[in-house]
Amino acid sequence: MSDYQHEVEELERESATAARLFDVRRIIGGLFTVYGVIVTIAGLMATDADLKKAQNININLWTGLGMLALGLFFLIWQQLRPAAGERAAEDMADEGDGGPETDAKG
């Protein structure tokens, strides 16, 4: 394999890693999950005075559970449908394992 092909494959692997790290679904999912946990805990610790202000609806609990569900949805979605760069890197790795040689000899 030539140095050029090796360099291209290395850049593609780095690109796939960057796509995976900076996937918006991971960032949004992580933030919603963390905030959802915090707001859910606040809802579980609500006092009678807090509930009275909100017409006996534990809004923190319901909002926290909704945020937690949305955050987990984004994280699961990101795991089930990875970014295009990540799939390309996996395909390249599969081709390199005993696949036909595609080197041009000249």
C-alpha positions in Angstrom: 0.0 0.0 0.0 1.4 3.4 -0.9 2.1 6.2 1.6 -0.7 8.2 0.0 -3.3 5.6 0.5 -2.2 5.0 4.1 -2.5 8.8 4.7 -5.9 9.0 3.1 -7.2 6.1 5.3 -5.8 7.7 8.4 -7.6 11.0 7.6 -10.8 9.1 7.0 -10.5 7.4 10.4 -9.9 10.8 12.1 -12.8 12.3 10.2 -15.1 9.5 11.4 -13.9 10.0 15.0 -14.6 13.7 14.8 -18.1 13.1 13.3 -18.9 10.7 16.2 -17.6 13.1 18.9 -19.3 16.2 17.6 -22.6 14.5 16.6 -25.3 17.0 17.6 -27.5 14.1 18.8 -24.9 13.2 21.4 -24.6 16.7 22.7 -28.4 17.4 22.9 -29.1 14.0 24.3 -26.4 14.4 27.0 -27.6 17.8 28.0 -31.3 16.9 28.2 -30.5 13.8 30.2 -28.4 15.6 32.7 -30.9 18.5 33.1 -33.8 16.0 33.1 -32.2 14.2 36.1 -31.7 17.5 38.0 -35.3 18.7 37.4 -36.8 15.3 38.2 -34.9 15.3 41.5 -36.2 18.9 42.2 -39.7 17.6 41.4 -39.4 14.7 43.8 -38.4 17.1 46.6 -41.2 19.5 46.0 -42.9 20.9 49.1 -46.7 21.4 49.5 -46.1 25.2 49.1 -44.4 24.5 45.7 -47.3 22.4 44.6 -49.8 25.0 45.7 -48.1 27.6 43.5 -48.6 25.3 40.5 -52.2 24.4 41.2 -51.2 21.0 42.7 -49.4 19.9 39.6 -45.8 18.8 40.1 -44.5 20.6 37.0 -40.8 19.9 37.9 -41.4 16.2 38.0 -43.3 16.1 34.7 -40.9 18.4 32.9 -37.9 16.5 34.3 -39.3 13.1 33.2 -40.1 14.6 29.7 -36.5 16.0 29.4 -35.1 12.7 30.5 -37.1 10.8 28.0 -36.1 13.2 25.2 -32.4 13.0 26.1 -32.5 9.2 26.2 -34.3 9.2 22.8 -31.5 11.2 21.3 -28.8 9.0 22.8 -30.5 5.8 21.6 -31.1 7.3 18.2 -27.4 8.2 17.9 -26.4 4.6 18.8 -28.9 3.0 16.4 -28.1 5.3 13.4 -24.5 6.4 13.6 -23.2 9.3 11.6 -22.3 8.7 7.9 -18.5 9.2 8.6 -18.6 6.5 11.2 -20.4 4.0 8.9 -17.8 4.7 6.2 -15.0 3.9 8.5 -16.6 0.7 9.6 -17.1 -0.3 6.0 -13.5 0.4 5.2 -12.4 -1.7 8.2 -14.6 -4.6 6.9 -13.1 -4.4 3.4 -9.5 -4.5 4.8 -10.2 -7.8 6.5 -9.4 -10.3 3.8 -11.2 -8.5 1.0 -10.0 -8.4 -2.6 -6.9 -6.3 -3.2 -7.7 -3.0 -5.0 -4.1 -1.7 -5.3 -3.3 -0.5 -8.8 0.0 -1.9 -9.9 1.8 0.1 -12.5 
